[in-house]
């Protein structure tokens, strides 16, 4: 094309080299208007989180049950010393018994149930922490795929126009068939990339719908630009914040309290309960002999009726079973809870440190890439384009530089994605949003 007019060269370059001016945020694909709304939707509808909230309802029911005192008992008995209708003794007895729990069992049960309910709340809070981070990470993945898709669509459209122009010139004898073939290959290659990015966007949207508890037939709008994150991070501050606020750390500390409370309950259950009883009995006896019911009266069978009232207490003797097995098990659980809490604190420190290092590395790489790679690649394309317009370079050189810029744009998008995901993972490790 070195013999072509400047106007033809300018038209071809205008179609080929507009990649440097690509928009950084493509059009929306799909109906949550923001990431915050999507997170709130996920917190309201995520099936796993809804199931975990039932654990709190279960713990509250157990707490109510723990405070209930033992039921009293009522006993009714009838006995006959002879077949019905014959002479002999008959007994009718009514008894009442009441159990008094000793050793503070009820208080210990309520304490254990209260801690279990608090642990259920922290379990829900920890799942919410994980869900927020998962939604943000998937959302960032979707934004990155959409950004790549937008670049590919724009480049595909420009190359198709260039291909149509090269085809028209080849028919008129002004262009070489080789240039037409080069552009056709480039169009097909970019179209293949476009289909790949479309698939990535669709997969990311489906994953977001699943996390948010949405039906796959529903709509989800993702239209926010993917920007470089700008948060200030202090390792000491975020580490202190994580150890103080993370729900799983708080839950681990609560498990220590729970183990101690269960140990106290096991020791209290070693104390026997006292059962107080009261009975009323009526005994009627009838004899074969006859006697006078009253002086001068007729003879009648002799009968005798006795009314008896008794009271007593029952208490078991802790001779063999002193709940020693449950006490030993509770001691072991207490030690295990302490070890798990210490291990989790060490793990959280490592997690926070790794997340901070990942963010800082991504942030530095992004700054260097943006200043020293993207701008330089755009400048290189501008220089190659100018040389092509002057007839000093071939179309192949321009396409090659265009591919380099496209790869640079993709790499920059990957860095944007990694830096934003690093922030989401750091928020996951800290357990709170970063300022």
Secondary structure by P-SEA (a helix, b strand, c coil): cccccaaaaaaaaaacccccccccccccccccccaaaaaaaaaaccaaaaaaaaaaaaaaaaaaaaaccbbbbbbbbbbbccccccbbbbbbbbbbbbbbbccaaaaaaaaaaaaaaaaaaaaaaaaaaaaaaaaaaaaaaaaaaaaaaaaaaaaaaaaaaaaaaaaaaaaaccccaaaaaaaaaaaaaaaaaaaaaaaaaaaaaaaaaaaacccccbbbbbbcccccbbbbbbaaaaaaaaacccaaaaaaaaaaaaaaaaaaaaaaacbbbbbbbbbbbbbbbbccccccccccccbbbbbbbbbbbbcbbbbbbcccccaaaaaaaaaaaaaaaaaaaaaaaaaaaaaaaaaaaaaaaaaaaaaaaacccaaaaaaaaaaaaaaaaaccccaaaaaaaaaaaaaaaaaaaaaaaaaaaaaaaaaaaaccccc
